[in-house]
Amino acid sequence: MDVSQPHWPPGLRAESAAVSPGEQRLARAAVALREADARLGTAQHDWRRGYLLRRLLFASDVLALLGAYGVLAIAEPATGRSGSVVNLLEFLALVPLWLWLASLAGLYHLSERRVDQSFVDEVGPVAMVTTAWSWCSLIIAAVLTSGETPLFGPIVVWAVTMPIVLIARAVARRAARRSSWFRQPVLLVGDSEDVERVLRRLLRHAELGIDPIASLCKHDTGFLLEQLTKDGPRHVSPEWAESWELSSSDLAEFVTSSGIGRVIVTGWSGGLSERTELIRLLAESGVCVDYVSGEPEALLSTAVLHHVEGLPILTIRLTTSRITLALKRVIDLWVAGLGLVLLSPLLLYAAVRIKLQSTGPVLFRHVRTGTDGVPFEVLKLRTMVDGADEMRAELRAQVNGNGTNGAKMLKLADDPRVTPFGAWLRRWSIDELPQLWNVVRGEMSLVGPRPLPLDETRFAEAHFADRVRMRPGITGPWQIHGRSDIPFDDMVKLDYLYVASWTMREDMRLLARTLGVVLRGRGAY
């Protein structure tokens, strides 16, 4: 494309004589990006993503409610009861009530209000809506039913509605993520180093539907626009990148002209007022804005957002409670003990297969760094050939010699030491189950930071070394967000964030997400 010709996107002034040279370069860059990247062809209709996703969730909720009343219709005759508490007409009257309550709880707008959305994020709102809706159905039944109001129907509906709704929504989101309309073109704005950090994370999570198409990076000579392709970034308009200072209004007009529907801001050269103006202009243009406030350890889950004369302030303070830590230990003992009993047949089967297919012990014992840096032996089902640990130094030397600049964490997608049955055990994380005994012994917890091998512990420097304040976990933030796909430096940041802002609620959330991670098998090698 000849970017020297004056192509004016909609919304910009069409008279070239009335605009400055900088605005001309801005307009040409917007058109160059839009014409160079086919993904922006659908971005002009970015509203379709939210529109279709909301209606898909509407449909899944209605089908789930029908399923709940189907269970009630089967359960009542089986218990000798006659007639459903809520007939078809009453059900049809209650469906709009559900949709209204779900809308108030934000269940149809979560994907628009945040970058990530998972099954776990909906558990609380769905439970709240289900409870309120069930009470309403009970009140309606009391009004429409003469005599004593039976409680069996509302109780059954309440008990089965929540799991059915959650499952139906999970299926709907999975179907949406496979559709082309779910992909959302995104522009990254900020310093080149910050943009690179965000980009690495987004590329590891294709399930978010975030499609980075371009970056606008601040350099010493000004802003540089780069189109992001599978082969790496490339300049869209080198002429426009020549020492040109970009104001917030310039950027807002550029985004609108390019057809980009979402912008992730990692930083901005201006002060507080100009940064606020940038976000305001983008939001008023119908663009979704995500602002990255800092690295993971700078924003804890216990942070509180409040206002002073309308100025938003985020208060961050490290908090721990001895009572909740004691409760965490009680839950660890109860779940780990019960898990060892219930999973013993599976462990016995795995032990027999390991013995039949390879020589060596069933259990692999490896020294890891535990609480306060005290070493302990972690237990795993052996997934590698006997003597694999002695090959660790040699493999690390080979990996570092292949241009990885001193890999800190030895995780190989095609590790030659892994046996065929061991690969299956790793795919379903069954090899980690013996660590339940480490939990019973008090060396580990169900949820916590990753237990580092001794040769990796030295790489957790500065404040990240504080991650050993809590017991290492069988699962944790590293396992939930991608396991072996996440590099060492990002892993220790996630672990530090977990330790610094630990809550029982976060433990429950991570445990609930673990099942989905295991089923997907992502990063399990």
Steps between C-alpha positions, in 0.01 A plus 500: 500500500623852421466676834618828351157555349238673721257226599259640760312260726146580614498748788813688388489823304503434128666824399873433502580870505319540832711249693856504626776272363484302824127440457557397140754238612255388768219455246721310258622271776142421604404410145822302449430291808137442408583393146807298597323286758193307386401438862391861526235440235271356765607744769265762356222273628665430836160538668407158355730324746316623808162480327541136395667389822222648716232324297692175505511522881128593505422183305723282719331633815150432365597147396655444843181614673299265281737222601453585868123476470540180302685354799216618724239342272685166530574529872146578622326189364795286617441615857127438486410865463248612243514818301787742461521800729564725202304428185596604150330842516665582829833388358462728198426785739813424703742492204496881449555535875812284474632704206440822693675374814789362294537833323510683834777263612697577182491143370450615140772765495796335673689451172464870421609616845814289527756337274476154657189312600478147635257252647610593853422870453134413447452268798428778751263706281315189376456374859363840606261524204385139544421555868311825438311345208408190701359715779292688244369171359408390852310825560316461168413140587366616839278758331368268231466183711211464742577351836849399613782592266720196424875561527616199301477668160687823584771303684555268203504791257746692718730195538522412132474842333842630603712208370294470181528874429876498563553200271279647226689830517836322482384316187372826348829681563696211355288513185546879481878475526505279192310760296668768290281778641642439849847618396554865598768714329708689759752784491775509766621844610794590723875461541649228280616292799158514669321418175724198451414369849127527437531353151681188627219432745222555246662266248506224763123529552322468167184396688445863602407595144746793513669542161794748520530652156719804559711677759564869547827520691672800650865538396759773541407644160125483547228240453545208264204309354560133430267242355515172695511192280589135554845576361553781750440878502556716194467873443176613341602854423867585559437859391248549780743367763750783452529682836131572521346573839154353541234668711205322658256651247728390214498144624122493552445622145752252364329206675157607377629538143675163505189313615664353810245408767728438799815670629733377774695789651820396681618854562486855371755780478263766631393577856193389692265744323616405150479129582146550627414696187632218281283240672197729493533575127544134411205390715273771357594381151359157585843342546558254785804609702716278723755683712798302632580652839821308569671164535312223686666568835390866491129419511391258768165323521444670837527846342201729561379757248345812652461871418603833650293781349453286189871415465537119483759366745614140533612409851740205524601332825632155578265315734518158664294333770611216728144374521460470122845339470392243759179443304707450185697227678182328622358497145832365369495210744135415437514516119840330469404217735170440324670527160758233585221259599276565199784505247682193630364271219631743237836525674523120519422467127765762414757324721444168325529656153821681595658177627397304191624755246834613644761411757541705815290610798134598472546826686739772396647697788651839430636759742315830475504827692223511758367748754759758610751337267510166685563214250264202485441200276204541267326177393384433145413196294805429289437616144860481375759230452694394807791737566338793318606746769867428428439613139366838615831688486580365155157597363527848652836547328347391168204735540725795584718416202200528267470874546268528798745730684516299818157345552410520867229231498565165334168418334515322163192437286670189356708383793686182390491366858118471515354151450183444290287424806672786681384738229141386559538550874631852442221583253240443773724617790460158665874493576442780754255302717760353740565857611181466703722312746734802506192706590410267786860521629479879502769548235257624235153647465224436249551852362821696509809610308683247284758297698825591327787255446815607684679598178214740412454657843799732458329670205213625721682817604418818692145520639390200294693282747216574745286249311633235744305660788217256429494126440545405133186366336389213280317762296535876490504806275779365279312177432171682439634753250692265273751289693810423293402754233570781751869598528681504833499878557124525449447194718678646804300823460173305505615306806606817681163658424325194644706506822475877548122511456394156618136447596287190548277628222796498261582142602145389424511677164830336402377157609184541294698605192743209537247250365457693176876538459553124547230418245654733242848362566666827408869522591497146643846377405 
